[in-house]
């Protein structure tokens, strides 16, 4: 199966961060679960998760490592989260109460078939249990207000999520117990009692290729699942490097600041790295030296030049779809790339035969940020921010170049396999 085909299949099976981690657990099923200190031995292949929504895996060399090569991604996307008691009625219309998660482009969520996925916790026979939920049904819709009732709608509009972005579930009789029954049944827990849930809306559109040559990929959640799954496949394909510890991590909650126990600002990765260092008997000084010699690629999608808004891009920036991976810069250090780390990325691209583009914001437009700096605050080492170029970031359906999926796989595979390290 090609990388593109596999990534499309994974995108279509990833309707919440919990389902992403489930897919990663399957992809790395032959890796030992790092649940005890004695799992950390030279030559081991290990995996661990946090909260069921963040994931890390490592390949340990047989001999004393010279460095750690890390790739960090995130697996959450802007969406709407269901509130604890979501069912409410207006006249005879039953809706589900939601609140925004992350900074989405709100108008893109109107008039699309939607459903619900995530995690529930329930009681059964006096015990607490948890299960994943993905209601495989065109379940909900957020209807637009027709233009006849708002003649100014095409002149710009600020949406109120508490009023205008409430998804409709059904018409007639439906209440809280009926919602609980529906969710429990979807989880295969009909005999349980629902205690709490982390459930999110998702768009029912699947990933598809469009364009004259099918050169573009349109899909929900490309930011950042296209990069996360490209990195995961690269990690799975990369040969073990007997001089390097190889690490792949995918964090939850990047879109809301990463300040959770499973986010990039947590000790999740730091603890894992510390346990690996202990496996080689490194003292604190040796551990610091190893980390100082190491490198992290923070992989999160990048903005391509928009065909209808060329003036929005920086005048010396020309990032295009299907042009290769993108190195991201920011003078105020919202990205981790600097001269040393960007040069290293370019060298990796040369060795892997992958094109490398460069992105920076127009100087009068504030840019976004990502997980690189937050992760680096916990495990401080040389780092660069890279990503796959895309259009419509934070729309509920985004677009990127198909060829860039293979480009990212090949780039990161080459990074993990070769012995090249950055200048210090």
C-alpha positions in Angstrom: 0.0 0.0 0.0 1.4 3.4 -0.9 2.0 6.1 1.7 -0.8 8.3 0.3 -3.3 5.5 0.3 -2.5 4.5 3.8 -2.6 8.1 5.1 -6.0 8.6 3.4 -7.3 5.5 5.1 -6.0 6.7 8.5 -7.5 10.2 8.0 -10.9 8.6 7.4 -10.6 6.6 10.6 -9.5 9.5 12.8 -12.6 11.4 14.0 -11.1 12.3 17.4 -7.6 12.3 19.0 -8.6 9.2 20.9 -9.2 7.4 17.6 -5.8 8.7 16.3 -4.0 7.1 19.2 -6.0 3.9 18.7 -4.7 3.9 15.1 -1.1 4.5 16.2 -1.4 1.7 18.7 -2.4 -0.6 15.9 0.4 0.7 13.6 3.0 0.1 16.3 1.4 -3.0 17.8 4.8 -4.8 17.8 6.3 -2.2 20.1 6.4 -3.1 23.7 4.2 -1.0 26.0 6.6 1.1 28.1 4.7 0.6 31.4 7.6 -0.5 33.6 11.3 0.5 34.0 12.5 -2.9 32.9 11.0 -2.4 29.5 13.7 0.3 28.8 16.7 -1.8 27.6 19.0 -1.2 24.7 17.6 -2.5 21.4 14.0 -2.2 22.6 11.1 -0.7 20.6 8.7 1.0 22.9 5.4 2.9 22.9 3.3 4.7 25.5 0.2 6.9 25.6 -1.2 9.5 27.9 -4.9 10.1 28.5 -5.6 7.9 25.5 -5.0 10.9 23.3 -1.2 11.4 23.1 1.3 8.8 21.9 5.0 8.3 21.9 7.2 5.6 20.4 11.0 5.0 20.4 13.6 2.7 18.9 16.6 2.3 21.2 20.1 1.4 19.8 22.0 -1.5 21.1 25.0 0.7 22.0 25.5 3.9 23.8 23.7 6.6 21.8 25.3 9.8 20.5 22.0 11.7 20.2 18.2 11.6 20.3 16.3 12.4 17.1 12.7 13.4 17.9 9.8 14.3 15.7 6.8 16.0 17.5 3.4 16.4 16.0 -0.2 17.0 17.2 -3.4 15.1 16.6 -6.2 17.5 17.6 -8.0 19.9 15.3 -10.5 22.8 15.7 -14.0 21.5 16.2 -16.9 21.7 18.7 -17.1 19.8 21.9 -20.3 18.6 23.4 -21.2 20.0 26.8 -21.9 17.7 29.7 -25.7 17.7 29.4 -26.0 18.6 25.7 -29.6 17.9 24.8 -32.0 20.9 24.7 -35.3 21.7 23.0 -36.5 24.7 21.0 -40.1 24.2 20.2 -40.0 20.7 18.7 -36.4 20.9 17.5 -33.9 18.9 19.5 -30.3 20.2 19.4 -27.0 19.4 21.1 -25.3 22.1 23.0 -21.6 22.6 22.0 -18.7 25.0 22.5 -15.8 25.8 20.2 -12.6 23.8 20.6 -9.7 25.8 19.1 -9.9 28.5 16.5 -12.0 27.2 13.6 -13.3 29.0 10.6 -16.9 28.9 11.8 -18.8 29.4 8.6 -17.4 26.3 7.1 -19.3 24.1 9.5 -22.7 25.1 8.2 -24.9 22.8 6.0 -22.7 19.7 6.2 -23.5 16.3 7.5 -21.9 15.9 11.0 -21.6 13.2 13.6 -20.0 12.7 17.0 -16.9 10.8 18.1 -14.6 10.7 21.2 -14.5 8.9 24.5 -17.1 8.0 27.2 -16.7 6.8 30.8 -19.5 4.7 32.2 -20.4 2.6 35.2 -21.1 -1.1 34.8 -21.5 -3.6 37.6 -20.0 -1.1 40.1 -16.9 -0.5 38.1 -15.8 2.5 36.0 -15.0 1.7 32.4 -14.2 3.7 29.3 -14.8 3.2 25.6 -14.4 5.0 22.3 -17.5 6.2 20.4 -17.9 7.0 16.7 -21.5 7.2 15.6 -21.3 6.2 12.0 -24.3 8.1 10.8 -25.2 11.4 9.2 -26.5 12.5 12.6 -26.4 16.3 12.8 -26.6 19.5 10.8 -26.0 23.2 11.5 -28.4 25.0 9.2 -27.5 28.4 7.7 -29.9 31.3 7.9 -31.2 32.0 4.4 -30.1 35.1 2.6 -33.8 36.4 2.5 -33.6 36.8 6.2 -30.1 38.4 6.3 -29.4 40.4 3.2 -26.0 41.4 4.6 -24.7 37.9 5.1 -22.2 38.2 2.2 -20.9 41.5 3.5 -19.2 39.9 6.5 -20.6 38.4 9.7 -19.4 37.7 13.2 -20.9 34.4 14.3 -22.1 33.8 17.9 -21.4 30.1 18.6 -23.9 30.0 21.5 -26.7 30.9 19.1 -25.8 30.3 15.5 -23.6 27.1 15.6 -25.8 24.7 17.5 -26.2 21.4 15.7 -29.7 20.0 15.1 -30.2 16.3 16.0 -33.9 15.5 15.4 -37.4 16.7 15.6 -40.0 15.5 18.0 -39.4 13.6 21.3 -35.8 13.1 22.5 -34.2 13.8 25.9 -31.1 13.3 28.0 -31.7 9.6 28.8 -32.3 8.9 25.0 -29.0 10.6 24.3 -27.2 8.5 26.9 -28.7 5.4 25.5 -27.6 6.3 21.9 -24.0 7.0 23.0 -23.8 3.8 25.1 -25.1 1.7 22.3 -22.6 3.2 19.9 -19.9 2.3 22.4 -21.2 -1.3 22.8 -22.0 -0.6 26.4 -25.7 -0.9 26.5 -25.8 -2.2 30.0 -23.8 0.7 31.4 -24.7 4.1 32.9 -23.0 7.1 31.3 -20.9 9.0 33.8 -19.1 11.6 31.6 -17.8 12.1 28.0 -15.3 13.8 25.8 -17.2 13.9 22.6 -16.6 16.1 19.6 -18.4 17.0 16.3 -16.8 15.8 13.1 -17.5 16.4 9.4 -18.7 13.3 7.6 -16.7 14.1 4.4 -14.0 11.6 3.7 -10.5 12.5 2.3 -10.6 12.8 -1.5 -8.2 13.7 -4.3 -9.2 16.6 -6.5 -7.7 18.6 -9.4 -7.0 17.9 -13.1 -4.4 15.3 -12.1 -5.8 14.5 -8.7 -2.9 16.4 -7.3 -4.7 17.9 -4.3 -5.9 16.2 -1.2 -9.1 17.6 0.4 -9.9 16.3 3.9 -11.0 17.3 7.3 -8.2 17.5 10.0 -5.3 17.8 7.6 -3.8 20.1 10.2 -2.1 18.2 11.7 -3.0 14.7 10.9 -1.4 14.7 7.5 1.9 15.6 9.1 1.3 13.3 12.1 0.6 10.3 10.0 3.4 11.1 7.5 5.7 11.1 10.5 4.3 7.9 11.9 4.8 6.1 8.6 8.3 7.5 8.3 9.1 6.2 11.8 7.6 2.8 11.0 9.7 2.5 7.8 13.0 4.0 9.2 15.7 1.5 9.9 17.1 1.5 13.5 20.1 3.8 13.8 22.6 2.2 16.2 24.0 5.6 17.1 20.7 7.4 17.7 17.6 7.1 19.8 14.7 7.6 17.5 11.5 9.1 18.9 8.1 9.9 17.4 5.5 11.7 19.5 2.0 13.0 18.8 0.4 15.4 21.4 -3.2 16.3 22.0 -4.5 19.8 22.8 -2.1 21.9 20.7 -5.1 23.8 19.3 -6.0 25.0 22.8 -2.5 25.8 24.2 -1.0 22.4 25.1 -1.3 23.1 28.8 -2.7 19.6 29.8 -1.1 16.5 31.2 -1.0 15.1 27.7 0.0 18.3 25.9 3.4 19.4 24.6 3.9 21.6 27.7 3.5 18.6 30.0 6.2 16.2 31.3 5.0 13.4 29.1 7.9 13.4 26.7 10.5 14.6 29.3 9.6 11.6 31.5 9.9 9.2 28.6 13.3 10.6 27.6 14.5 10.4 31.2 13.6 6.7 31.4 15.4 6.0 28.2 18.5 7.7 29.4 18.4 5.6 32.6 18.4 2.5 30.5 21.9 3.4 29.3 23.1 4.2 32.8 23.6 7.8 32.1 24.2 10.2 35.0 22.8 13.7 35.0 25.8 15.2 33.3 25.8 12.6 30.5 22.1 13.0 30.1 22.5 16.7 29.6 25.2 16.2 27.1 23.2 13.7 25.1 20.2 16.1 25.0 22.4 19.0 24.0 23.6 16.9 21.0 20.1 16.0 20.0 17.5 17.5 17.7 13.7 17.9 17.4 11.6 18.6 14.4 8.2 20.1 15.4 6.0 19.1 12.4 2.8 21.1 12.0 1.3 22.2 8.7 2.3 25.4 7.0 0.4 28.1 5.0 0.8 27.9 1.2 0.4 31.1 -0.9 -3.3 31.4 -1.6 -4.2 31.7 -5.3 -7.0 34.3 -4.6 -5.1 36.3 -1.9 -1.5 36.5 -3.1 -1.1 39.9 -1.3 -1.5 38.1 2.1 1.7 36.2 1.7 5.1 37.7 2.5 6.6 39.3 -0.7 9.7 37.1 -0.6 7.8 33.9 0.4 6.5 31.5 -2.2 5.2 28.4 -0.6 3.3 26.2 -3.0 1.4 22.9 -2.8 3.4 19.9 -4.0 6.6 21.9 -3.5 8.1 19.8 -0.7 8.3 20.3 3.0 8.3 23.8 4.6 10.6 25.3 7.1 8.8 27.9 9.2 10.5 31.1 10.6 9.4 33.8 13.0 11.6 36.7 14.3 9.8 36.6 17.7 10.5 32.9 18.1 7.0 31.6 17.8 8.8 28.9 15.7 12.0 27.2 16.8 13.8 27.5 13.5 17.1 29.5 13.4 20.1 29.5 11.1 21.6 26.4 12.6 18.4 24.3 12.7 17.1 25.5 9.3 20.4 24.7 7.7 20.2 21.2 9.2 16.7 20.8 7.7 18.0 21.8 4.3 20.8 19.3 4.5 18.4 16.5 5.5 16.3 17.5 2.4 19.3 17.4 0.1 20.3 13.9 1.4 16.7 12.6 1.1 16.1 14.2 -2.3 13.2 16.2 -1.0 12.4 19.9 -1.8 12.6 22.3 1.1 10.5 25.6 1.0 10.7 28.5 3.5 7.8 30.3 5.1 7.5 33.5 7.1 4.5 35.7 7.8 4.0 39.1 6.2 5.5 41.4 8.8 2.3 43.3 9.5 0.2 40.1 10.1 0.6 38.1 13.4 1.3 34.5 12.7 0.2 31.4 14.6 2.3 29.3 16.9 2.8 25.6 17.4 4.1 23.0 19.8 7.8 23.3 19.2 8.7 25.9 21.8 6.4 24.3 24.4 7.9 20.9 23.9 11.4 22.4 23.9 10.7 24.0 27.3 10.5 20.5 28.7 13.3 18.8 26.7 15.6 21.7 25.6 17.5 21.0 22.4 18.1 22.3 18.9 14.9 22.3 16.9 13.2 23.5 13.8 9.5 23.9 12.9 8.5 22.3 9.6 5.3 21.2 8.0 3.3 20.3 4.9 1.9 23.3 2.9 -1.9 23.7 2.8 -4.8 26.0 2.1 -7.7 26.8 4.3 -6.1 26.0 7.6 -8.7 25.6 10.4 -11.5 25.2 7.9 -13.5 22.0 8.6 -12.2 20.8 5.3 -8.7 21.7 4.2 -6.5 21.2 1.0 -2.9 20.3 0.4 -0.7 18.7 -2.2 -0.7 14.9 -2.6 3.0 14.7 -3.5 3.9 16.5 -0.2 2.8 13.4 1.8 5.5 11.3 0.3 7.9 14.2 0.6 7.4 14.4 4.3 7.6 10.6 4.7 10.9 10.5 2.8 12.3 13.6 4.6 11.7 12.2 8.1 12.7 8.7 7.2 16.1 10.1 6.0 16.4 12.2 9.2 15.9 9.2 11.5 18.2 6.9 9.5 21.3 9.0 8.8 24.0 10.1 11.2 24.0 13.8 10.3 23.6 16.1 13.4 23.3 19.9 13.5 26.1 22.3 14.2 26.3 23.4 17.8 
